[in-house]
Amino acid sequence: MSLVGSLENAVLRMSGSGPTDQIVKKWEEPFEIVSGTGTVSREGCHIHVSLSGSDGSVIGGHLKDGCKVDTTVEVVVGIFEDISYERVFDNATGFKELEVK
């Protein structure tokens, strides 16, 4: 999937944070979604975004609940009839990791 659009605020998990020490940051300002990509399955979503602020600076991370759409978000979803995406717990990372079947 891919997405572009705008947000009133942002909630992102930062890179390098593990399952027990997640660093989640919140911004209460408008952003443009300049890119977004990820997977969507019955078991949930895994989406990463790059966001541009009003000064042109860019932040990015793992999209978390709590983001509010400003004017619009356009989402393009590709559906594969012969492939399924499943999340399986990985002891090494502590996260449910993607398995493509």
N, C-alpha and C positions, 0 to 999 in steps of 0.2 A: 504494500500500500504506500501511497505518497500523499502528502497534504501541504497546502499553503493557506494563508489566511491571516487573521488578526485576533489577538487576545487582549482582554482588559487587564489580565494579571497572569502570572506564571508560577507554577509549582513544578520544580525539577529535582530529580535525584542526581547528584553529582557523580562524575566518573571516579572509579576506585573505591567507592563505598560498598562494603560487603553486606551480607544479610543481617548481621548483628550491629553494624556501625554505619547505618545508612545516613548520609549527609543529604538532607532535603532542604532546599532553599526556596523562599517565596519572595516574589516581587509584586508590589501593588502599583503597577504602571503598565501602560499599553505597549504591546509588542507586535511586530509583523512576524509571522511564521515564514521564514525564508526557505526552509526545507524541513521535511519530515518524512520519515520512513520507518517501516516496521512490519510486524505481523499481527494478524487478528485471527483468533480461533475461538472455538466454543469455550476453551479454557481461559480465555482472557487475551489481553493485548500486550504487546511489547513495542513501544514506539519511542523513537529518539527524535528530538527536534533541535533546530537552530533558530534562534529568535533574535531579531534586530530591534534595538531600542531606538528612541527618537533621535539620538545622537549618532546613530549608525553603528554603534558597538554591537557585537554579537556574543550571545551566550548560548550554551547548549547543554543538553543532558537527557535523561530518561523522563518522559512525560508522566506526571503523577496526577491523581485526582485533585480537583480544586481549581483547575484553570477555567476561566470563563471566556467564552467566545465574545469578541467585540462585534464587528459587522458581519463576518462570515468566515467559515473554514470550508475549503473545498477538499474533499477526500476522494481519492481514486483507489478503488479496490480491485485487485485481480483475483479471480476465482479459478482454482485448479480442481477440476472434477476428480482427477485420479491421484491426488496428493492430499494427505492430511497433516496438519501441524499439531503436535502434542507437546505438552510441557512435562518433563520427567525430572524429578529431584536429582541433583548431582551433588554427591558428598564432597567433592573437591572444591566446588564453588559455593555451596550452600544455597544455591538458587535452583528453581525449576528451569531447566535449559531446554531449548527447542530441539525436538526430534522430528525430522521430516520422514514420512512413511508413504 
